[in-house]
């Protein structure tokens, strides 16, 4: 086995961009707080992302689609305001974005776009995810970024 000459090369000593997924749940807000602390200590950029998952049923009627869109927009606005305030108070450079679609697909797409060095997500609070897998498990299995799962 041949070892690299310098295993601690410059540029691999810490994250520069951290993506934190938030959905308003207690665990996602804890995850974002953890990511903010990590970003502050590492002088990294924090990108908080809210992915609105629109079910097929919501699109079955125009009224349902409008109600879901309005609810999603309100949730995103409240999360952005909450996180912006918390980031300012802690001196953390944070951006917030909203995506619509499958959370796994949108988070991985965003992480690729911004060349994220790390992902932070909250542990799933859904009992069913213990059986079929959670977002966190899917992100870990992707094996493209270090993923921290916050309980």
SVG drawing of the C-alpha trace seen along z (x, -y; Angstrom):
<svg xmlns="http://www.w3.org/2000/svg" viewBox="-60 -40 66 42">
<polyline fill="none" stroke="black" stroke-width="0.4" points="0.0,0.0 1.3,-3.4 0.6,-6.3 0.1,-9.8 3.1,-12.2 0.9,-14.7 -2.4,-13.3 -3.3,-16.7 -3.3,-18.7 -4.5,-22.3 -8.1,-22.7 -9.3,-19.6 -8.9,-20.8 -12.5,-21.9 -15.8,-22.8 -16.3,-26.0 -19.9,-25.5 -22.4,-23.7 -25.9,-22.8 -28.5,-22.4 -31.9,-21.0 -34.8,-22.5 -38.5,-21.7 -39.7,-23.4 -39.4,-20.2 -37.6,-20.3 -34.9,-18.0 -34.3,-20.1 -34.1,-23.3 -31.6,-21.6 -29.6,-20.5 -29.6,-24.0 -28.4,-25.4 -25.6,-22.8 -24.7,-23.7 -24.6,-27.4 -22.2,-26.7 -20.0,-24.6 -20.1,-27.3 -19.2,-30.0 -16.2,-28.0 -15.0,-27.0 -15.6,-30.4 -17.8,-28.6 -20.9,-29.7 -24.1,-28.2 -26.9,-27.5 -30.2,-26.6 -32.6,-24.9 -36.4,-24.3 -37.7,-21.7 -41.5,-21.8 -42.6,-18.3 -45.8,-18.6 -47.9,-15.5 -49.7,-14.2 -53.1,-14.6 -52.6,-18.4 -52.3,-18.9 -55.6,-17.0 -57.6,-20.2 -56.8,-23.8 -58.0,-24.9 -55.8,-22.2 -52.8,-23.3 -53.3,-27.0 -53.8,-26.1 -50.6,-23.9 -48.6,-26.6 -49.7,-29.3 -49.0,-27.1 -45.6,-26.3 -44.8,-30.0 -45.9,-30.9 -43.8,-28.2 -40.7,-29.2 -41.2,-32.8 -41.5,-32.0 -38.4,-29.7 -36.4,-32.3 -37.2,-35.1 -36.5,-32.8 -33.2,-31.6 -32.1,-35.0 -32.6,-36.5 -30.7,-33.6 -27.8,-33.8 -27.5,-37.6 -27.5,-37.2 -24.7,-34.6 -22.6,-36.3 -23.1,-33.5 -23.0,-34.1 -26.2,-32.3 -28.2,-32.1 -31.7,-30.6 -33.3,-29.0 -36.5,-27.2 -36.9,-24.3 -40.0,-22.3 -39.9,-18.6 -38.5,-15.4 -36.3,-16.5 -33.5,-14.0 -33.3,-15.0 -33.4,-18.8 -30.9,-18.7 -28.4,-16.6 -28.9,-18.9 -28.3,-22.0 -25.3,-20.4 -23.8,-19.7 -24.6,-23.2 -22.9,-25.0 -20.1,-22.3 -21.1,-21.7 -18.5,-20.2 -20.9,-18.9 -24.7,-18.3 -26.5,-18.6 -30.0,-17.2 -32.3,-16.4 -33.1,-12.8 -36.5,-11.7 -39.4,-11.9 -41.5,-9.5 -41.8,-5.9 -42.1,-4.6 -38.7,-5.8 -37.1,-3.2 -38.4,-0.6 -38.1,-2.2 -35.2,-4.6 -35.1,-8.3 -33.7,-11.2 -30.6,-11.1 -30.0,-7.5 -30.4,-8.2 -27.9,-11.1 -25.4,-9.0 -25.8,-6.2 -25.1,-8.6 -21.6,-8.9 -20.8,-12.2 -20.6,-14.4 -20.0,-14.0 -23.5,-14.0 -24.2,-14.9 -27.6,-13.7 -28.7,-15.6 -31.2,-14.0"/>
</svg>
